[in-house]
Amino acid sequence: MLPDVLARLREAEAEAGRPPGSVRLVAVTKGQALESIREHVLAHAALQPGGFPLGEGRAQELRDKAALLPDAEWHYIGPLQLNKVKYMRVASLLHALEDVRQAQALADAAAKWGRAPDVLLQLHNGEEQKHGVPPERLRAVYDEVAATGLTVRGLMVMAPDTADEAAVLRVFTDTARRAHDLGLPELSMGMSGEYPLAVRAGATLVRVGRSLFT
């Protein structure tokens, strides 16, 4: 449940020597019915300053749920397909931008909307099947995306698929270092299984789903 997850998040902040509230919880609502979102997330909005952003990984689901919950803060956390850019109008932050083609399509659409979502660049974590910007291309992609006029607020990374906590922490720590080198303040790292490690490494946003609804 959300209060339990939030309490563990605050414990992780304290263990890492970070002030309470330095990490914001993004509630991943993929596959959840509106009634469940209202009961398990929105009902607890007062527990986090500004409430809990709702994170969706499917573009059409983002569009449909945002139409029914227009006052919520929506984050898009999935990979962005060019033909789904039109659904990003309702998002305040995209977590997983990968290249300048996506950025230009989003900037062009945003010019018609009169507003642009902020973005995070997804850093590739070294696993072949995962999305993301190769580390050696990060500076170049950052410059290209920034040149479109979009605001790049930080980086996102997926934890590697391993039970080795040291390996996961290395990926998170490396991502934090790269964000610092670029002068970027936001770090979206950590999901239900590993968010305490992400907090230790410097995450400012953690993406938690299933733990909130059980």
C-alpha positions as CSV (number, residue, x, y, z in Angstrom):
1,M,0.0,0.0,0.0
2,L,1.1,3.5,-0.7
3,P,1.6,4.7,2.9
4,D,3.9,1.6,3.5
5,V,5.9,2.3,0.4
6,L,6.2,6.0,1.3
7,A,7.4,5.1,4.8
8,R,10.1,2.8,3.4
9,L,11.1,5.5,0.9
10,R,11.6,8.0,3.8
11,E,13.6,5.3,5.7
12,A,15.8,4.9,2.6
13,E,16.3,8.7,2.5
14,A,17.4,8.7,6.1
15,E,19.7,5.8,5.6
16,A,21.3,7.6,2.7
17,G,21.7,10.8,4.8
18,R,19.2,12.6,2.5
19,P,16.5,15.0,3.8
20,P,12.9,13.7,3.9
21,G,11.1,14.5,0.8
22,S,14.2,14.7,-1.4
23,V,12.8,11.8,-3.5
24,R,9.4,12.0,-5.2
25,L,7.3,8.9,-5.6
26,V,5.7,8.5,-9.1
27,A,2.8,6.1,-8.9
28,V,2.8,3.8,-11.9
29,T,-0.8,3.1,-12.8
30,K,-0.4,0.9,-15.9
31,G,-3.3,-1.6,-16.1
32,Q,-5.1,-0.1,-13.0
33,A,-8.7,0.9,-13.1
34,L,-9.7,4.4,-12.2
35,E,-11.4,3.3,-9.0
36,S,-8.2,1.6,-7.9
37,I,-6.1,4.7,-8.7
38,R,-8.5,6.9,-6.7
39,E,-8.5,4.5,-3.7
40,H,-4.8,3.6,-3.6
41,V,-3.1,6.7,-4.8
42,L,-5.2,9.9,-5.1
43,A,-6.8,9.3,-1.7
44,H,-3.3,9.7,-0.2
45,A,-2.3,12.8,-2.1
46,A,-1.7,14.8,1.0
47,L,1.1,12.5,2.1
48,Q,3.5,14.0,-0.6
49,P,3.8,17.8,-1.3
50,G,2.2,18.4,-4.6
51,G,0.6,14.9,-4.6
52,F,1.7,11.9,-6.5
53,P,2.4,12.1,-10.3
54,L,0.8,9.2,-12.2
55,G,3.0,7.3,-14.5
56,E,1.8,5.5,-17.6
57,G,3.8,3.4,-20.0
58,R,1.3,3.1,-22.8
59,A,0.4,6.1,-24.9
60,Q,-3.3,5.3,-25.4
61,E,-3.8,4.5,-21.7
62,L,-2.2,7.8,-20.9
63,R,-4.6,9.6,-23.2
64,D,-7.7,7.8,-21.9
65,K,-7.0,8.1,-18.2
66,A,-5.9,11.7,-18.4
67,A,-9.2,12.6,-20.0
68,L,-11.0,11.1,-17.0
69,L,-8.5,12.5,-14.4
70,P,-7.5,15.8,-16.0
71,D,-6.4,17.4,-12.7
72,A,-3.7,14.8,-12.0
73,E,0.0,15.3,-12.9
74,W,0.8,12.8,-15.6
75,H,4.2,11.4,-16.5
76,Y,4.8,9.2,-19.5
77,I,7.4,6.5,-18.6
78,G,7.4,4.3,-21.6
79,P,9.4,4.4,-24.9
80,L,8.0,7.1,-27.2
81,Q,6.8,6.0,-30.7
82,L,6.7,8.8,-33.2
83,N,3.1,8.0,-34.1
84,K,2.1,8.4,-30.5
85,V,3.6,11.8,-29.9
86,K,0.1,13.3,-30.3
87,Y,-0.9,11.7,-27.0
88,M,1.8,13.4,-25.1
89,R,-0.1,16.7,-24.8
90,V,-1.4,15.7,-21.4
91,A,2.0,14.8,-19.9
92,S,4.1,17.1,-17.8
93,L,7.2,15.0,-18.0
94,L,8.5,12.2,-20.4
95,H,11.0,9.9,-18.7
96,A,12.4,8.0,-21.6
97,L,13.4,10.1,-24.6
98,E,16.1,8.4,-26.6
99,D,17.0,10.4,-29.7
100,V,16.6,13.7,-31.6
101,R,13.9,12.4,-33.9
102,Q,11.6,11.9,-31.0
103,A,12.6,15.3,-29.6
104,Q,11.9,17.1,-32.8
105,A,8.5,15.4,-33.3
106,L,7.6,16.4,-29.7
107,A,8.9,19.9,-30.1
108,D,6.9,20.3,-33.4
109,A,3.7,19.1,-31.8
110,A,4.3,21.2,-28.7
111,A,4.5,24.3,-30.8
112,K,0.9,23.7,-31.9
113,W,-0.2,22.9,-28.4
114,G,1.3,26.0,-26.9
115,R,3.2,24.1,-24.3
116,A,5.9,21.4,-24.2
117,P,6.4,18.6,-21.7
118,D,9.8,18.5,-20.0
119,V,11.9,15.4,-20.8
120,L,14.4,13.0,-19.3
121,L,16.9,11.1,-21.4
122,Q,16.9,7.4,-20.9
123,L,20.5,6.1,-20.5
124,H,21.1,2.6,-21.8
125,N,22.0,0.3,-19.0
126,G,24.2,-2.1,-21.0
127,E,21.7,-4.8,-21.6
128,E,21.1,-5.6,-25.2
129,Q,17.3,-5.7,-25.1
130,K,16.9,-2.4,-23.2
131,H,16.1,1.0,-24.7
132,G,18.3,4.1,-24.1
133,V,21.0,6.4,-25.2
134,P,24.5,4.7,-25.4
135,P,26.7,6.3,-22.7
136,E,29.2,7.4,-25.3
137,R,26.5,9.3,-27.2
138,L,24.9,10.9,-24.2
139,R,26.5,14.4,-24.5
140,A,25.8,14.6,-28.2
141,V,22.1,13.5,-27.8
142,Y,21.7,15.9,-24.9
143,D,22.9,18.8,-27.1
144,E,20.7,17.7,-30.0
145,V,17.6,17.4,-27.9
146,A,18.2,20.7,-26.1
147,A,18.6,22.4,-29.5
148,T,15.0,21.5,-30.3
149,G,13.9,23.8,-27.5
150,L,12.7,21.1,-25.2
151,T,13.8,21.3,-21.5
152,V,15.9,18.3,-20.5
153,R,15.6,18.0,-16.8
154,G,17.6,14.9,-16.2
155,L,18.2,11.2,-16.9
156,M,16.3,8.0,-16.5
157,V,17.7,4.5,-16.3
158,M,16.3,1.0,-15.9
159,A,17.9,-1.3,-13.4
160,P,19.7,-4.3,-15.0
161,D,17.8,-7.6,-14.7
162,T,19.9,-9.2,-12.0
163,A,19.6,-10.0,-8.3
164,D,23.1,-8.6,-7.8
165,E,22.5,-5.5,-5.8
166,A,26.1,-4.3,-6.4
167,A,25.6,-4.4,-10.1
168,V,22.3,-2.5,-9.9
169,L,23.9,0.1,-7.6
170,R,26.8,0.6,-10.1
171,V,24.3,1.4,-12.9
172,F,22.5,3.9,-10.7
173,T,25.6,5.5,-9.4
174,D,27.0,5.8,-12.9
175,T,23.8,7.4,-14.1
176,A,23.9,9.9,-11.2
177,R,27.5,10.8,-12.1
178,R,26.6,11.4,-15.7
179,A,23.6,13.6,-14.8
180,H,25.9,15.6,-12.5
181,D,28.4,16.1,-15.3
182,L,25.7,17.5,-17.5
183,G,24.3,19.7,-14.7
184,L,21.0,17.9,-14.7
185,P,19.0,17.9,-11.5
186,E,16.5,15.0,-12.0
187,L,17.2,11.3,-11.8
188,S,14.4,8.8,-12.4
189,M,15.8,5.5,-11.1
190,G,14.3,2.6,-9.2
191,M,11.1,0.7,-9.3
192,S,9.2,-1.5,-6.8
193,G,12.1,-4.0,-6.4
194,E,15.1,-1.7,-6.1
195,Y,14.0,1.8,-5.2
196,P,16.0,1.9,-1.9
197,L,19.2,1.3,-3.9
198,A,18.2,4.1,-6.2
199,V,17.7,6.5,-3.3
200,R,21.2,5.6,-2.1
201,A,22.6,6.5,-5.5
202,G,20.8,9.9,-5.7
203,A,17.4,9.3,-7.4
204,T,15.0,12.2,-7.2
205,L,12.1,10.2,-8.8
206,V,11.3,6.6,-8.2
207,R,8.7,4.7,-10.2
208,V,6.6,2.3,-8.1
209,G,3.6,0.4,-9.3
210,R,2.6,-3.0,-8.0
211,S,3.5,-2.3,-4.4
212,L,1.0,0.5,-4.2
213,F,-2.0,-1.7,-5.1
214,T,-1.4,-4.8,-3.0
